[in-house]
Each structure stands twice: as structure tokens, then as C-alpha cells.
């Protein structure tokens, strides 16, 4: 189910530490741009090289500072 309203991180680049294989590694940290909220715990977005990826919100480790 996709949400009608955007997730607060939509359009932002966040740091994701994934415990699942990505780039052939067991754990890795990558920048990830949030595109859509799939459900209350899963976001969809892409890495800098354009690889689409589903990410659980628990994998987001940092967010950029708020801009005003």
C-alpha cells in the first residue's frame, strides 16, 4: 500500500546502513534518496548510482540537517 501523503523524508538524501546484501557486502552504508513511502515501516528510493531499493526505516541511521 502506498501512502497518499509523502513521508517526512521524501526527496531528502539520508544515510542507510543495511544488514542485507547490497553491492555484494553483508553490511554497508550508502546514501539513499527517499522517493516513496510503501507502508508505515518501508521506504523506496535510490542510491547515487540509481539502484532502486526498499529500505526499512530502522536502517536509516542519519538524516541531513534541516534547512530553513
GROMACS elastic network, one bead per residue, 0.5 to 0.9 nm:
[ bonds ]
;  ai    aj funct       b0    kb
    1    37     6  0.86945   500
    1    38     6  0.57828   500
    1    39     6  0.59549   500
    2     5     6  0.89089   500
    2    36     6  0.75840   500
    2    37     6  0.60846   500
    2    39     6  0.61803   500
    3     6     6  0.68691   500
    3     7     6  0.81889   500
    3    36     6  0.80389   500
    3    37     6  0.60725   500
    3    38     6  0.65580   500
    3    39     6  0.68354   500
    3    40     6  0.86516   500
    4    37     6  0.88955   500
    5    37     6  0.85323   500
    6     9     6  0.80116   500
    6    10     6  0.60818   500
    6    35     6  0.86147   500
    6    36     6  0.67996   500
    6    37     6  0.67232   500
    7    10     6  0.52297   500
    7    11     6  0.89989   500
    7    34     6  0.84758   500
    7    35     6  0.86352   500
    7    36     6  0.69739   500
    7    37     6  0.57917   500
    7    43     6  0.83285   500
    8    11     6  0.87461   500
    8    12     6  0.87366   500
    9    12     6  0.54059   500
    9    13     6  0.79482   500
    9    14     6  0.80745   500
    9    33     6  0.86534   500
    9    34     6  0.63307   500
    9    35     6  0.84846   500
    9    63     6  0.83639   500
   10    13     6  0.84801   500
   10    33     6  0.77249   500
   10    35     6  0.54608   500
   10    36     6  0.64806   500
   10    37     6  0.79617   500
   10    43     6  0.90000   500
   10    45     6  0.88768   500
   11    33     6  0.62162   500
   11    34     6  0.53957   500
   11    35     6  0.59064   500
   11    36     6  0.86378   500
   11    45     6  0.89335   500
   12    32     6  0.82617   500
   12    33     6  0.56033   500
   12    34     6  0.58992   500
   12    35     6  0.83336   500
   12    63     6  0.81370   500
   12    64     6  0.78145   500
   13    31     6  0.63623   500
   13    32     6  0.53840   500
   13    34     6  0.64625   500
   13    63     6  0.72963   500
   13    64     6  0.71513   500
   14    30     6  0.84241   500
   14    31     6  0.56659   500
   14    32     6  0.53549   500
   14    33     6  0.62790   500
   14    34     6  0.75422   500
   14    60     6  0.67960   500
   14    61     6  0.77535   500
   14    62     6  0.60783   500
   14    64     6  0.64272   500
   15    29     6  0.67446   500
   15    30     6  0.57755   500
   15    32     6  0.60584   500
   15    33     6  0.87326   500
   15    59     6  0.84626   500
   15    60     6  0.58826   500
   15    61     6  0.57691   500
   15    62     6  0.52858   500
   15    63     6  0.64524   500
   15    64     6  0.84385   500
   16    28     6  0.80864   500
   16    29     6  0.54847   500
   16    30     6  0.54463   500
   16    31     6  0.61472   500
   16    32     6  0.64271   500
   16    55     6  0.79919   500
   16    57     6  0.89753   500
   16    58     6  0.88999   500
   16    59     6  0.54211   500
   16    61     6  0.56544   500
   16    62     6  0.73805   500
   17    27     6  0.69093   500
   17    28     6  0.56343   500
   17    30     6  0.66534   500
   17    31     6  0.89347   500
   17    58     6  0.88976   500
   17    59     6  0.52919   500
   17    60     6  0.63967   500
   17    61     6  0.63545   500
   18    21     6  0.75585   500
   18    22     6  0.75347   500
   18    26     6  0.81102   500
   18    27     6  0.55293   500
   18    28     6  0.57211   500
   18    29     6  0.65162   500
   18    30     6  0.82989   500
   18    55     6  0.79757   500
   18    56     6  0.88126   500
   18    59     6  0.56834   500
   18    60     6  0.83140   500
   19    22     6  0.85434   500
   19    25     6  0.89277   500
   19    26     6  0.61741   500
   19    28     6  0.71824   500
   19    59     6  0.78969   500
   20    25     6  0.79376   500
   20    26     6  0.58800   500
   20    27     6  0.62738   500
   20    28     6  0.83559   500
   21    24     6  0.55642   500
   21    25     6  0.52700   500
   21    27     6  0.66370   500
   21    28     6  0.80908   500
   22    25     6  0.56848   500
   22    26     6  0.71718   500
   22    27     6  0.74672   500
   22    28     6  0.69956   500
   23    26     6  0.87105   500
   23    28     6  0.81806   500
   24    27     6  0.89716   500
   25    28     6  0.64264   500
   29    61     6  0.89717   500
   30    47     6  0.69969   500
   30    48     6  0.83935   500
   31    46     6  0.85343   500
   31    47     6  0.59630   500
   31    48     6  0.67612   500
   32    45     6  0.64835   500
   32    46     6  0.55267   500
   32    48     6  0.68782   500
   32    53     6  0.86483   500
   32    60     6  0.89407   500
   33    44     6  0.84814   500
   33    45     6  0.53290   500
   33    46     6  0.54219   500
   33    47     6  0.64063   500
   33    48     6  0.78246   500
   34    37     6  0.81376   500
   34    43     6  0.67457   500
   34    44     6  0.60673   500
   34    46     6  0.69231   500
   35    43     6  0.74427   500
   35    44     6  0.56690   500
   35    46     6  0.75561   500
   36    42     6  0.88627   500
   36    43     6  0.57627   500
   36    44     6  0.51056   500
   36    45     6  0.66015   500
   37    40     6  0.73245   500
   37    41     6  0.81024   500
   37    42     6  0.62889   500
   37    44     6  0.62282   500
   37    45     6  0.89552   500
   38    41     6  0.76663   500
   38    42     6  0.54205   500
   38    43     6  0.54861   500
   38    44     6  0.67067   500
   38    54     6  0.85504   500
   39    42     6  0.53806   500
   39    43     6  0.72560   500
   40    43     6  0.83304   500
   40    57     6  0.85468   500
   41    55     6  0.83720   500
   41    56     6  0.56082   500
   41    57     6  0.54200   500
   41    58     6  0.79342   500
   42    54     6  0.65703   500
   42    55     6  0.55549   500
   42    57     6  0.59276   500
   42    58     6  0.89816   500
   43    53     6  0.84189   500
   43    54     6  0.57323   500
   43    55     6  0.52143   500
   43    56     6  0.63038   500
   43    57     6  0.68545   500
   44    52     6  0.72047   500
   44    53     6  0.58292   500
   44    55     6  0.61765   500
   44    56     6  0.88571   500
   45    50     6  0.88491   500
   45    51     6  0.82804   500
   45    52     6  0.56485   500
   45    53     6  0.56924   500
   45    54     6  0.66633   500
   45    55     6  0.78230   500
   46    49     6  0.76944   500
   46    50     6  0.53581   500
   46    51     6  0.52020   500
   46    53     6  0.57632   500
   46    54     6  0.84857   500
   47    50     6  0.52969   500
   47    51     6  0.53397   500
   47    52     6  0.67179   500
   47    53     6  0.75698   500
   48    51     6  0.74369   500
   55    58     6  0.81988   500
   55    59     6  0.65836   500
   55    60     6  0.78555   500
   56    59     6  0.55658   500
   56    60     6  0.75175   500
   57    60     6  0.55270   500
   57    61     6  0.87635   500
   58    61     6  0.74726   500
   60    63     6  0.76649   500
   63    66     6  0.85418   500
   64    67     6  0.86925   500
